[in-house]
């Protein structure tokens, strides 16, 4: 018990240290020290040639996609997909705490990216940074008013829309002063610019309860969780900078818990956004195991572009199922290194959490860190536009994820409504909650007003059942004391089948493919409306692996094929199914227990 408490204390101290210098602050200092100006970056930076074409499905954005553009990214805006951005935030107005004036605005008034964003009907905000000396600033009424007046004038002069407050490492003693400043800023800004927006960046974990978000919610338009730096350069253990769920039980801070925390503290769901990293972290580690302790000899941040551009080094892509995170391991001069960074697949899992918790959208740190690659833009189009189609089959977890307990004081509701679903089969693999206190309710329909299937607590599992509609709603509530493993379930929708007209040639008919469970452990079931001729498995780089066996060989139309995955490592793969007429593909995850 003492050892566990020590580990938890160490983890908290590590996080407090990291929270004093976020990736925003870290990169701000790095680029400030170079002495290169915003104008110089505009000429130095050369956008990459687009390596993979964008899917381009002509979809309309329906979630907030708020991208921070730091001035050192000037020049990369020519590759931005403007129709997939709702907001661009220029980083930054650097506050002089002595008087509220700007140490620099980094060429806000002339930056080409701001001009381009406005021309493409993207809302533009000016980010305001203050990383220290908060007490001196908040104690100076003249400095505060000067800052507010300057921000209003700068935004109006540019024809822009808002301001984003990024005040970090604010001590708890300044909580009331921070709240008062935000309310004053909101009131003056909204009066001067009636359709203007005021947003604020929140730490992923507010250790000292500095941010009174409930009081701010009366006037702040968006709250952005900086959903990164959970693992940082000084971490004693390597891990994902943005775990969707916890990687280990001794450090249970992650996206799902941060979202729950801020919703419980009073941020309205329609104002809450999850900031996500387009970068990862790399450390020298004691081994290639996960988790592994860091040696302290090397740590660095890596952009998505850097990793993709150096595919020779980052070739051993692996997947940590518990945290829904991707990583690479390799050796450098005989020493192990581990780099945790999102792929399009793992980023998409975080997008799905935004849908699941019904929050407003995402933030991106930082735009251009994927320059030349369309993977993340395509994922935005797939998940945050009117082209979004919820998966017909998937695994459901409580907010503790696949391997950790759920949390105290949870209270959430979400609905699964796959497109074209007639009914849904739901099967619970495991179920364990605190009896009589922590409860899961299931409803046969698209809301809690639908017929109640049942209320389940303790170890009374819902088992297996089929809905009468194409939707199912889950509500879960836990108290503030004991928690448990929670639940794991798999859903599969039975689709509405429509006849194909005789005028469509037989070799062009729409073949339907279902692959389940996904993620899979050792056994995968393939169900195809056409006869399966061959199955191939490819890794994420497109390399063909040993073909998994299809025991019954050439399958008859409409039958199921069971394939054995026990010989393949956990990770993300592309499954290719060959029929008489075409090749059908499906992305699968192998997650061995």
N, C-alpha and C positions, 0 to 999 in steps of 0.2 A: 504493500500500500504506500509506504514512504517513497519507494522507487517511482511509482506511478505519479504521485504528487510532485516529485522532483521533475519528472519529464514534462508534466503539464506546466509547471512554473517556468521551466527552461523554454518551452515553446512560446509561452506568453511573453517572456522577456525578449526572446528573439523577434517576435512580431512587433513589440513596442519599439524595438530598435529600428526595424525596417520601416515602421509607420512614420518615424521621424524623417525619413528620406524616401519618398515614393519614387517610382519610375519617372514621374513628371519632374520631381525635384532633381533626381539623379541626372537625367538627360539635360535638364535646364542648365545645371552647373557644368556638365561636360562641354556643351556647346558654347556657353558663355565664355569659358576659358580659352576657346580657340580664337576668340576675337573676330570671327567671321560674321559679317552683318547679314541681315535679311536680304538686302539687295544683292550681296555677293553670292549667297546661296542660290538666288534666282538664276544666276549665270553659271554657277559651278555644277549644279545638279542637272544631270541629263536623264530624262525619262527612258526607261527600257522599252525595247520593242515588245509588243504584246506577244507572249510565247504561245498562249492557247486562246483561241477565240472565245468570246463570251457567248453563252447560249442564246441570249437575245430573244426571249419569249414574249416581248411586248406586254409586260405585266406592270401593274400600277402599285406603287408602294402604299401600304396601309398600316405600317408601324413607324415609330420614330427610329430613324437611323442617324445618329448624331456623331459626326466625325471630328475629332480634334485634329487640327492641322498646325503643328508647331512650325515656327518660322524657318527652321532648318530643313523643312521639307519643301520650301519654295522651289518651284520648277517642276515638281512631280505631278502637279494638278492636271496636266494634259492627259493623264491616264485615268483620272477619276471618272467614275460612271455616275454622272450627275442625277440621272433619273432614279438612282438607288440610294440617294442621300436626301434626307429631309432637312438636315441642319449641318452646317459647317461652322466650326468654332476655331477662330484664329488665336493661336497661343504665342505671345501673350502681352498684356499690359502689365508691366513689372512695377508694382507699387513701391514708391518711396514712403516708408512708414512714418517719416518725420513730418511730411506735409500732404500726402495723398496724391501728389503728382506722379507722373510716370518716370521711372528711371529710363525706360524705353518702351515704346509701343511696337517695336520691331517692324516698323513701316506699315502699320495697319492701314493708314490713309491711302497708300499707293499699292499695296500688295495685289498682284495679279490674281491670286487664288480667290480673293474676296470679290474682285470684279467678275471673274468667271462664274462663281457660285451665284451671285445676284442675277447675272444674265441668264442663268439656267433655272431660275425660280426656286433656288435653295435658300432657306432661311439662314442668316448669318449672325453669329454671336461673337463678341470679343471676350476672350478668356482673361481673367484678372487674377494674378498670382501674388501671394504673400506667404512666404515659407517660414518667417521668423519675426520677432519683434512685434507680436500681436498686441501685447499689453500697451506698448507705447502708442501704437496706432489707434486702438480703440479708446484710449484715454485722451485723445486729441480730437475734440469736436470739429475743429477747423479742418484737420486732415481728412476726416470722414466725409464732410460736406464737399470738400474739394474733389475727392475721388468720385462721389456720386455725380456732381456737376460735370466733371470731365467725361465720365462714361456716357452720360446722356448726350453731350455735345458730339462726342466721337461717333456714336452710333447714328445719330441723326444726320451728321455730315456725310456719312457713308451710305445712307439709305438702307442701313442694316436693320436688324430686328431685335437683338438681345445682348445680354451679358451673362457670362458664366463665371461664378465665383469659385476659385480654387485656392482657398485658404487652408493650408495643411499644418499638422502638428500644433493645432490650437490647444493650449492648456485648458483644463477643466475650469480653472478660475476665471476664464474669459467666456464661458458659455453664455451667460446672460448678455454680455456685451456683443457677442457675435450675433445672437438672436435679434437684439435691438437694431444692430446695423442692417441686417438682412431685411427687417420689416421697413426700416426707413428707406433703404434702397428701392425695395419693391414699390412702395407707395409713390415715391417721387418718379421712378422710372415709368410706371404704368400711367401716371398722370401726364407725363410729358410725351410718352409714346403709347397711346391707348392699346395698340395691338402688339406691343413689345413683350418680350419674354425674359424672365429672370430665372436662371437655373443655378444649382450649386452642386459641387462635387463632394461626395461623402466618402469617408474611409471605409474600406471593406469591413472592418471591425472598429466600432467606436468604443474603444476600451474604457475611456473615462467619462462616457455619456456627455460629451461636450456639445453635440449637435442636437438641439431641441427641435427636432423635425416636426413635431406636432404643432408647435407654435408657428413655425415657418410655413407650414402647409396652407395656411390661410391666404398666402399671397405668392409663394414661390411656385413657378410654373412646372419645373422639372427638377427631380432629384436624381443624380447619377451616382450609383454605387461604383467606386473605382474597384472593380472586381478582379484585382490582380495584386501582386506582392504578398500573397499568402505565403509563398516561398520566395526568398529574395537572395541577393548576392551573398549576404552573410549568414545564410541558414546553415545550421549544423547538419541538416539532412537535405538531400536533393529531392525535389518534388515539383509538381505543377504550379506555376505562378498563379493559375486560376482554376483550382480543382472544382469540378461541378459538384462532386461529393468528396468526402474526406478519403485520403489515401491510407491513413493509419488511425487507430482509435485514440491515440495519445495526443492528437492535434486535430480537433474536430471543428475546423473553420473552413468554410467553402461557400460557393455561390448559393446553394439552397438555403443554408443557414443565414447568410447575410440578407437574402430576400425576405425570409421569415422575420428576421429581427426588425428590419425597417418598416415592414407592413404592420407589425405589432406595435411599433413605436408611434404609428399614426400617419405614415406617408400613404396617401391614397394610391391604389394600384395604378390608376390612370395617369399618375405623375411620376411613377418610379421607373427608372431605366437601369439596366445592368451594363456597366462599362466592361468591355472585353479587350484583351490584348492581341495585337497583331505581332507580338514578339514572344520570345520564350526566354528561359534561363538555362545556362550551362555551367556545370561545376566539374572540378576534378573530384573524383569519389574514391572511396576505399575499395570498391568492387563494382561489378556491373549488376548487382542485385538491386531490387526495388522493394523496400527503400534501402538506400545506402547512405552512410555518413559521408560528409564532405571532408576533404583534407585541409581546406583553407589555403591551398596553394594557387588555386585559379577559380575565378568566377566571372561570368560575362553575360550580358543580355545579347540575344540573337534575334534579328528580325526574321519574319517569314521569308522575305526575299533572300536574305543571307543563307538560310538553310537550303532553300530550293536551288539557289545558284551554286551550292557546294554539295551536290548530290553524291559525289565520291566519298566525302567524309561522312555525310548523313545518309547512309545507305541501309542501316540496320533499324528500320522503323518497327516500333513495338507499341503495344496498346495495353494500358493499365485499366482493366475493366471496372475496378472499384471506384476510381475517381473520374472515369470517362476521359482519360487524357492520353495523348500520344507522346512518345519519347524515343530518343536514339541513344545507343551506347556505342562507344568506340574507344580505341586506345590511342594515346598520344605520347610518343616516346616511352612506351611501356606503362603509362599510367592511365587508369580508367577515367573516362569522362561520360557524363550523362547530360543530355539536353532535353528538357521538357518543353514542347511547343505544340500548338494546335495544328491539326490538319483540317481540311474542309469538313471531314466527317465529325471530328470532335467539336469543332466550332458549331456545326449544325446541331449537335446535342445541346449546346448551351442556348442556341436559338429556340430549340423546342421547349426548354425550361421557361423561357420568356412567355411562350404560348401557354404552357401548362399553368403557370401562376397568374396569367392574364395581366401582366404588367405592360407598361406603355411601349417599351422598345429597348434599344441598345445604344451604348456609346462605344466609340472605337479609339483606342490609343495604339498607334496613331495612323492616320491616313498616309498612304504611300509606303508603308512598311511591307507591303506586298507587291510593290511596283513591278509590272510586267506579267503578273499572274492573275488570272480571272477566277481562281477557285473560290475565294471568299465573296467576290461580287456575285458569282453564280449562286452561292449558298444564300445570300441575302435575297436574291430574286426568288429562289425556291421557297423561302420560309416567311418572308415579310412583305409579300405582295398578294394581290388577288389570285395569283397562280398557285398559292399554297394549298397543298392537298395533304391532310393528316395521314400518317401511315395507316395502311389497312391492317398491319399486324406489328406488334412491338411488345416489349417487356415493360411492365409498370413496377415502380418501387415507391415506397414511402420516401420522405425527403432525406433519409439517411443513405439512400442509394443501395447498391447491391451488397455492400459488405459491412456497413456501420449501422448503429442504432438510429432511430428517428430522434427528434429533439423535443425538449420540453416546450410547453406553451405554443404548440402549433395549432392553427385553425385555418384550414384552407379547403376550397372546393374547386374541382375542375371537371370538365366534360370531355369525353372522347367521342368525336363524331366524324369518322372517316367518310370521305367522299364516296358516294354510290353504295353505301352499306345498307343492306336490308336488315340484318340482325348482327349481333356481335357475340362471339363465344368468349367467355372469360374464365380462365383457369388459375387458381391460386396454388403456387408451389409451396409457399410457407406463409404462416400467419402467427404472430406473437406480439401482443400488446399488454400493457398493464391492465389487468382485469378490472372491469367496472368503472374505469376512469378514462382510459385512452381508447377511442372508439372510431371505427370506420363504418360509414353509412353508404349504401349503394342504392342508386335510383335508376329505374328502367326508363330512361329518357334524357332529355337535354338540359334538365335543371333539377333542383331539389323539390320542385313542385310535381315532378313525375312520380309514378307509383314507387313506393319504397320496397326494394327487394329484401333488405334486411339491415340490422345493425349488429356489428360484430366486435367483440372485445375478448381479451384473454387469449386463449388458444382455440377459440371457436372459429374455424375458418369458413369463409363463404363457399369454399369448394369450387365446383364447376357449374356453370349455368349459361343459358343463352337468353339474350334480351329479346323483347318483342318488337323493338325498334332499332334504328341504325345509330343510336346514341346510348351512352351510359355515363352517369354522373357519380363521382366519388367525392365524399366529404370526410375529412379526417380531423380529429381534435384530440390533443393531448393536454394533460395538466402540467403543473410546474414542478413535479418531483421526479418520479420514476419513469424511465423509458425502457424500451426493449428493441428487439431486432426488427419488428414491424412486419411488413408484408412484401411479397414478390409474386407478381402475377403476369400472365401472358394473355394478350387479347388477339383475336383473329376475327376479321369481319367477313361475313358472307355477303358477297356483292350481288347487287341487282344485275341480272343477266338480260341483255337485249339481243334480239336476233340480228344477224347480219343479212343485209339484203342480197338477193341473188345477183344483182348487178355488179357486186364487188368480186373481182377474181379471187379464186380460192387461195392463191398464194399471197394475197395481200390482207387476208382477214386478220382482225385484231386478236392475237393470242394472249391469254391471261396467264400470269405466272405468280405463284405464291411460294414463298420460302419461309419456313418456320421450324423451330423458334429462331429468332434473330434478335439478340445474340444467341449463339448455339454453344452447347458444351461439347459433347462427343458425337451426337446424332443430329442430322439435318434432314428435314422432309421437304421434298420438292413436289409441288403439284402444278401441273401445266395442262392447259386446255388442248395442247397439241402433243403428239408423241415425242418423247425425249429420245434423241439419237445419241448425244454425247454430252458429257459434263466436263468442264475445265475449270481449274482454280488458278487465279492470277494474284500475285502480290500487288501492293499499291503502286509499284513502279511499272506494272504491266508484265512482269516476268512470269512465264507459265511454270507452275509447279507440277509435281507428280499428280496426275489426274486421279481424283478420288473415285473409288469403284462405285458403280451403280449395280447392286447385286443382281437385279433381274434383267440386266442388259437393256435392250431396246424396249421401252415401255409403250403400252397401248395408250391411245388418246384418253386424257382425263384421269388416268390413274396416278398414284403417288409413287415417288422413288425415294428410298431412304439411303443416305450416304453416310459413311463413317468418317468423322473428322478427328478421331483420336490421335492420328499421326501428325497433325499439323499444330504448330505453335499458336498460342493466343495472339490475336491481332486482327487487322482489317484486311479483307480480301475482296476481290471481284469474282463473282461466280458467273460463268458463261454457260448457258444452256442452248444446245443446238437442236433444232427441230428440222423437219423436212424443208420448211420455208425460210427460216431466218435464225439469227442468233439473238437470244434474249439475255440481258445482263442484270445482275442484282448485286448490290454491295452487301456483304455479310460481315458479321463480327464473330470470331471464335473466342469464347471466354471460358476456358477450362476452370472448373472449380478447384 
